[in-house]
Amino acid sequence: MKKILAICCILVLMMVFVITNVNVSLCYGAESEQVKLQIITENFAPFNFRSKEGKITGQSTEIVQEILSRLNLKIDIHLMPWNDGYELALSEPDVVLYSTFRTAEREKLFQWVGPIGSDEFLFYALEGSDLIIRSLEDAKTVTAIGVVQDDARHQLLKQNNVTNLKLYANDAECYKALVGGDVELVAGTSITMAQMARQAGVDPSDLKPVYSFKKSPLYIAFNKNTSTDIVKQWQDALDEMKRDGTFDEINERWGGAPAQGYPRD
């Protein structure tokens, strides 16, 4: 009888051990799936940029950091030239890229979380310029247009057969080229122009918008092979931020617009 009881106790302990380890493995597996995300951004102030103190900050960065906090995740954010980050997000699983313009051309290339903002594409010229641009066809006649390589503006201009382009790593380099006479126009954006021009050592008052060619929403882009469960968790966290007012608080600090269509809790 004692032998039977001893065997039963051993079996029960073994079952508890197995169940416990299965649960631990499942939890660890789910956590590992989240933790292995690689988050990338670019220098695109005020949405995302590196401060003078070396900290990656900005309106979109604060939104991403709040999502990470709500999901109990600690993941470093890496800042790199846009075209490098874009290629990684296209080619490597579990890469997250922000702030990314969501366009028809990119729709099937990524999974999307957002919107986290929006911006307007504009051609900028020097204040004293006599250029008159009323269409993309007019833009094709200038000597050169500065644009960030692989940015949505670059892709849009290529699709419209605008070939007189000079490619740069970021917007600040484009504005330097404009002042230096290497290009006659810069394909910039309305919200980022002032800060990116200042980063280039250019007074924003020395620039003027000459033509608007698109408005586009900004999103967080996930590589297509990222788990859809992870993407949904991020979207749910963002939606909750919009409902409880946190999203608006962040945007107001950076001069952004409030979320639309989200009644407060």
Stockholm file with secondary structure:
# STOCKHOLM 1.0

chainA/1-265         MKKILAICCILVLMMVFVITNVNVSLCYGAESEQVKLQIITENFAPFNFRSKEGKITGQSTEIVQEILSRLNLKIDIHLMPWNDGYELALSEPDVVLYSTFRTAEREKLFQWVGPIGSDEFLFYALEGSDLIIRSLEDAKTVTAIGVVQDDARHQLLKQNNVTNLKLYANDAECYKALVGGDVELVAGTSITMAQMARQAGVDPSDLKPVYSFKKSPLYIAFNKNTSTDIVKQWQDALDEMKRDGTFDEINERWGGAPAQGYPRD
#=GR chainA/1-265 SS CHHHHHHHHHHHHHHHHHHHHHHHHHHHHHHHHHHTCEEEECCBTTTBEECTTSCEESHHHHHHHHHHHHTTCCCCEEECCHHHHHHHHHHSTTEEEEEEECCTTTTTTEEEEEEEEEEEEEEEEETTCCCCCCSHHHHTTSSCEEEETTSHHHHHHHHTTCCCEEEESSHHHHHHHHHTTSCSEEEEETTTHHHHHHHTTCCGGGEEEEEEEEEEEEEEEEETTSCHHHHHHHHHHHHHHHHHTHHHHHHHHTTCCCCSSCCCC
#=GC SS_cons         CHHHHHHHHHHHHHHHHHHHHHHHHHHHHHHHHHHTCEEEECCBTTTBEECTTSCEESHHHHHHHHHHHHTTCCCCEEECCHHHHHHHHHHSTTEEEEEEECCTTTTTTEEEEEEEEEEEEEEEEETTCCCCCCSHHHHTTSSCEEEETTSHHHHHHHHTTCCCEEEESSHHHHHHHHHTTSCSEEEEETTTHHHHHHHTTCCGGGEEEEEEEEEEEEEEEEETTSCHHHHHHHHHHHHHHHHHTHHHHHHHHTTCCCCSSCCCC
//
